[in-house]
Amino acid sequence: MILIKQTLGLFIVDKIKGILITTSLVLPLFSALTSLNRWGGDTVIFTSVFIMLLVNKFTPLKKGSLKTRIESLASPLNFPLTNLFVCDGSKRSSHSNAYLQGFFNSKRIVIYDILLNQVNDDEVLAVLGHELGHWKCGTQCKVLSFNKFTLLPYSIRLAGILFLAPSPLL
């Protein structure tokens, strides 16, 4: 008894329809995410404050010359800095890092503790200047937009490999 009545032609047509339906859903989703990212800020999609709070411990950066210099660096760029934190990244890695994070007009700068221990204040400011440059130039939005369009051919190729490959059921 044959349970599958689908012909190879019908199988291929169904797979093409599936790819078209998936693509018609994926592209608007990526467009919406790009719009949200532009509206809400560069890090809305990439690093959620809430997720990071579950993973790391954040302590406010102590008042002093470094904090004052960081605020002075962010101010002319109109970066909506609301908090400066030190992250306990050294408990998981020896990699030093700093990043910007937040939603809308509530942004934070996070500096890994290991960065503060490895370099002097001028070098910390250089790292943060680099990160602020990404924010000011909208690099995250541009990369996401570019990836949205480059994802389509890869999605179609992957769908072809997964769904148009010879099936043992045919």
Helices and strands as residue ranges (DSSP letters): H 8-40, H 49-55, E 58-60, H 65-74, G 75-77, E 81-87, G 89-91, E 98-103, E 106-112, H 113-118, H 121-137, H 139-163
